[in-house]
Amino acid sequence: MTISSWVKRATSSGVAVGLAAGLLVGCGRSNGPPLLDDRPGVSRAEVHAPIDFAFDSIDDRPVTSEATRGKPTVIAFVNTGSLPAQAQVDFLVVMARHDADKVNYAIVALEARENREIVELYRKALSIPFPVALADETTTAGGGPFGDVTTVPATVILDRAGRIVLRVAGRVVKSDELRGALSGL
């Protein structure tokens, strides 16, 4: 039976249209969290337990799960050679000027340890006012608590408890989309 014939049968037999629509958009899939946004690279994951992370800060301001708890947090995973990643950083710098007291911001550079000085220059050149850190080897290899963030820019929003509520990879997330995702957190 095709999905369209199932929907016709379900709606004619009195089954709620919402159930059919939910099945059509992938709610209830067993092979991963439901996608609530069908644009490439975007997922709003089911709410899971808070994640734990700790990255090596280049300026002594911690980029850890412990330091970010209590406020919504936006973390952008970047590399210094990516223009889209630089554009993502630019959006976050502007946002932080307006709401850094209510939202944590951080940049995690997917760079080798020997490129630390380049990352420091990147921070200075882009006038990044919030913490910048180097990713660990697991994260750089596409693992770790954030999943594969190697397609940069990758932007993650954590709620106040440290749970991932939005993850976008491979494209710049503009301020209005970020603010929309942050509202209510």
Contacts in CASP RR format, 6 or more apart in sequence:
PFRMAT RR
TARGET T0000
AUTHOR 0000-0000-0000
METHOD contacts of the structure
MODEL  1
MTISSWVKRATSSGVAVGLAAGLLVGCGRSNGPPLLDDRPGVSRAEVHAP
IDFAFDSIDDRPVTSEATRGKPTVIAFVNTGSLPAQAQVDFLVVMARHDA
DKVNYAIVALEARENREIVELYRKALSIPFPVALADETTTAGGGPFGDVT
TVPATVILDRAGRIVLRVAGRVVKSDELRGALSGL
1 9 0 8 1.000
3 23 0 8 1.000
3 24 0 8 1.000
6 20 0 8 1.000
7 20 0 8 1.000
7 24 0 8 1.000
10 19 0 8 1.000
10 20 0 8 1.000
11 17 0 8 1.000
11 20 0 8 1.000
22 28 0 8 1.000
25 34 0 8 1.000
25 35 0 8 1.000
25 38 0 8 1.000
26 34 0 8 1.000
26 35 0 8 1.000
27 34 0 8 1.000
28 34 0 8 1.000
33 43 0 8 1.000
33 45 0 8 1.000
33 46 0 8 1.000
34 46 0 8 1.000
35 42 0 8 1.000
35 43 0 8 1.000
35 44 0 8 1.000
36 43 0 8 1.000
36 44 0 8 1.000
37 43 0 8 1.000
37 44 0 8 1.000
40 171 0 8 1.000
41 168 0 8 1.000
41 169 0 8 1.000
41 170 0 8 1.000
41 171 0 8 1.000
42 166 0 8 1.000
42 167 0 8 1.000
42 168 0 8 1.000
43 166 0 8 1.000
43 167 0 8 1.000
44 165 0 8 1.000
44 166 0 8 1.000
45 164 0 8 1.000
45 165 0 8 1.000
45 167 0 8 1.000
47 159 0 8 1.000
47 163 0 8 1.000
47 165 0 8 1.000
48 163 0 8 1.000
48 164 0 8 1.000
49 163 0 8 1.000
50 65 0 8 1.000
50 69 0 8 1.000
50 158 0 8 1.000
50 161 0 8 1.000
50 162 0 8 1.000
50 163 0 8 1.000
51 65 0 8 1.000
51 145 0 8 1.000
51 146 0 8 1.000
51 158 0 8 1.000
51 162 0 8 1.000
51 163 0 8 1.000
51 164 0 8 1.000
52 65 0 8 1.000
52 145 0 8 1.000
53 63 0 8 1.000
53 64 0 8 1.000
53 65 0 8 1.000
53 144 0 8 1.000
53 145 0 8 1.000
53 146 0 8 1.000
54 62 0 8 1.000
54 63 0 8 1.000
54 64 0 8 1.000
54 65 0 8 1.000
54 66 0 8 1.000
55 63 0 8 1.000
55 64 0 8 1.000
55 106 0 8 1.000
55 108 0 8 1.000
55 133 0 8 1.000
55 134 0 8 1.000
55 135 0 8 1.000
55 136 0 8 1.000
55 139 0 8 1.000
56 133 0 8 1.000
56 134 0 8 1.000
56 136 0 8 1.000
57 63 0 8 1.000
57 131 0 8 1.000
57 132 0 8 1.000
57 133 0 8 1.000
58 116 0 8 1.000
58 119 0 8 1.000
58 120 0 8 1.000
58 123 0 8 1.000
58 132 0 8 1.000
58 133 0 8 1.000
58 134 0 8 1.000
59 120 0 8 1.000
59 123 0 8 1.000
59 131 0 8 1.000
59 132 0 8 1.000
61 67 0 8 1.000
61 130 0 8 1.000
61 131 0 8 1.000
62 131 0 8 1.000
63 75 0 8 1.000
63 106 0 8 1.000
63 108 0 8 1.000
63 131 0 8 1.000
63 132 0 8 1.000
63 133 0 8 1.000
65 162 0 8 1.000
67 104 0 8 1.000
68 104 0 8 1.000
68 106 0 8 1.000
68 158 0 8 1.000
68 162 0 8 1.000
69 160 0 8 1.000
69 161 0 8 1.000
69 162 0 8 1.000
70 160 0 8 1.000
70 161 0 8 1.000
71 102 0 8 1.000
71 103 0 8 1.000
71 104 0 8 1.000
71 160 0 8 1.000
72 102 0 8 1.000
72 103 0 8 1.000
72 104 0 8 1.000
72 157 0 8 1.000
72 158 0 8 1.000
72 159 0 8 1.000
72 160 0 8 1.000
72 182 0 8 1.000
72 185 0 8 1.000
73 103 0 8 1.000
73 104 0 8 1.000
73 105 0 8 1.000
73 106 0 8 1.000
73 157 0 8 1.000
73 158 0 8 1.000
73 162 0 8 1.000
74 92 0 8 1.000
74 95 0 8 1.000
74 103 0 8 1.000
74 104 0 8 1.000
74 105 0 8 1.000
74 106 0 8 1.000
74 155 0 8 1.000
74 156 0 8 1.000
74 157 0 8 1.000
74 178 0 8 1.000
74 182 0 8 1.000
75 105 0 8 1.000
75 106 0 8 1.000
75 107 0 8 1.000
75 108 0 8 1.000
75 146 0 8 1.000
75 155 0 8 1.000
75 156 0 8 1.000
75 158 0 8 1.000
76 85 0 8 1.000
76 88 0 8 1.000
76 89 0 8 1.000
76 92 0 8 1.000
76 106 0 8 1.000
76 107 0 8 1.000
76 108 0 8 1.000
76 153 0 8 1.000
76 154 0 8 1.000
76 155 0 8 1.000
76 156 0 8 1.000
77 108 0 8 1.000
77 110 0 8 1.000
77 135 0 8 1.000
77 139 0 8 1.000
77 146 0 8 1.000
77 149 0 8 1.000
77 150 0 8 1.000
77 152 0 8 1.000
77 153 0 8 1.000
77 154 0 8 1.000
77 155 0 8 1.000
77 156 0 8 1.000
78 85 0 8 1.000
78 86 0 8 1.000
78 88 0 8 1.000
78 89 0 8 1.000
78 107 0 8 1.000
78 108 0 8 1.000
78 109 0 8 1.000
78 110 0 8 1.000
78 152 0 8 1.000
78 153 0 8 1.000
79 85 0 8 1.000
79 109 0 8 1.000
79 110 0 8 1.000
79 111 0 8 1.000
79 152 0 8 1.000
80 109 0 8 1.000
80 111 0 8 1.000
80 115 0 8 1.000
80 118 0 8 1.000
80 119 0 8 1.000
80 122 0 8 1.000
82 152 0 8 1.000
82 153 0 8 1.000
84 152 0 8 1.000
84 153 0 8 1.000
84 170 0 8 1.000
84 171 0 8 1.000
84 172 0 8 1.000
85 152 0 8 1.000
85 153 0 8 1.000
86 126 0 8 1.000
87 153 0 8 1.000
87 172 0 8 1.000
88 153 0 8 1.000
88 155 0 8 1.000
88 172 0 8 1.000
88 173 0 8 1.000
89 107 0 8 1.000
89 126 0 8 1.000
89 128 0 8 1.000
89 153 0 8 1.000
90 126 0 8 1.000
91 172 0 8 1.000
91 173 0 8 1.000
91 174 0 8 1.000
91 175 0 8 1.000
91 178 0 8 1.000
92 105 0 8 1.000
92 107 0 8 1.000
92 130 0 8 1.000
92 178 0 8 1.000
93 126 0 8 1.000
93 127 0 8 1.000
93 128 0 8 1.000
93 129 0 8 1.000
94 175 0 8 1.000
95 103 0 8 1.000
95 105 0 8 1.000
95 175 0 8 1.000
95 178 0 8 1.000
95 179 0 8 1.000
96 103 0 8 1.000
96 105 0 8 1.000
96 129 0 8 1.000
96 130 0 8 1.000
97 129 0 8 1.000
100 129 0 8 1.000
100 130 0 8 1.000
103 182 0 8 1.000
104 130 0 8 1.000
105 130 0 8 1.000
105 131 0 8 1.000
106 130 0 8 1.000
106 131 0 8 1.000
106 132 0 8 1.000
106 133 0 8 1.000
107 123 0 8 1.000
107 128 0 8 1.000
107 130 0 8 1.000
107 131 0 8 1.000
107 132 0 8 1.000
107 133 0 8 1.000
108 132 0 8 1.000
108 133 0 8 1.000
108 134 0 8 1.000
108 135 0 8 1.000
108 139 0 8 1.000
108 149 0 8 1.000
109 115 0 8 1.000
109 119 0 8 1.000
109 122 0 8 1.000
109 132 0 8 1.000
109 133 0 8 1.000
109 134 0 8 1.000
109 135 0 8 1.000
110 135 0 8 1.000
110 139 0 8 1.000
110 140 0 8 1.000
110 149 0 8 1.000
110 150 0 8 1.000
110 152 0 8 1.000
111 118 0 8 1.000
111 119 0 8 1.000
111 134 0 8 1.000
111 135 0 8 1.000
111 140 0 8 1.000
112 140 0 8 1.000
113 134 0 8 1.000
116 134 0 8 1.000
119 132 0 8 1.000
119 134 0 8 1.000
120 132 0 8 1.000
122 128 0 8 1.000
122 132 0 8 1.000
123 132 0 8 1.000
138 144 0 8 1.000
139 146 0 8 1.000
139 149 0 8 1.000
140 150 0 8 1.000
141 150 0 8 1.000
142 148 0 8 1.000
142 149 0 8 1.000
142 150 0 8 1.000
146 154 0 8 1.000
146 156 0 8 1.000
146 164 0 8 1.000
146 167 0 8 1.000
148 169 0 8 1.000
149 156 0 8 1.000
149 169 0 8 1.000
151 169 0 8 1.000
151 170 0 8 1.000
152 169 0 8 1.000
152 170 0 8 1.000
153 169 0 8 1.000
153 170 0 8 1.000
153 171 0 8 1.000
153 172 0 8 1.000
153 173 0 8 1.000
154 167 0 8 1.000
154 168 0 8 1.000
154 169 0 8 1.000
154 170 0 8 1.000
155 166 0 8 1.000
155 167 0 8 1.000
155 168 0 8 1.000
155 169 0 8 1.000
155 173 0 8 1.000
155 178 0 8 1.000
156 164 0 8 1.000
156 166 0 8 1.000
156 167 0 8 1.000
156 168 0 8 1.000
157 164 0 8 1.000
157 165 0 8 1.000
157 166 0 8 1.000
157 167 0 8 1.000
157 178 0 8 1.000
157 181 0 8 1.000
157 182 0 8 1.000
157 185 0 8 1.000
158 164 0 8 1.000
158 165 0 8 1.000
159 165 0 8 1.000
159 185 0 8 1.000
160 185 0 8 1.000
165 181 0 8 1.000
165 185 0 8 1.000
166 181 0 8 1.000
END
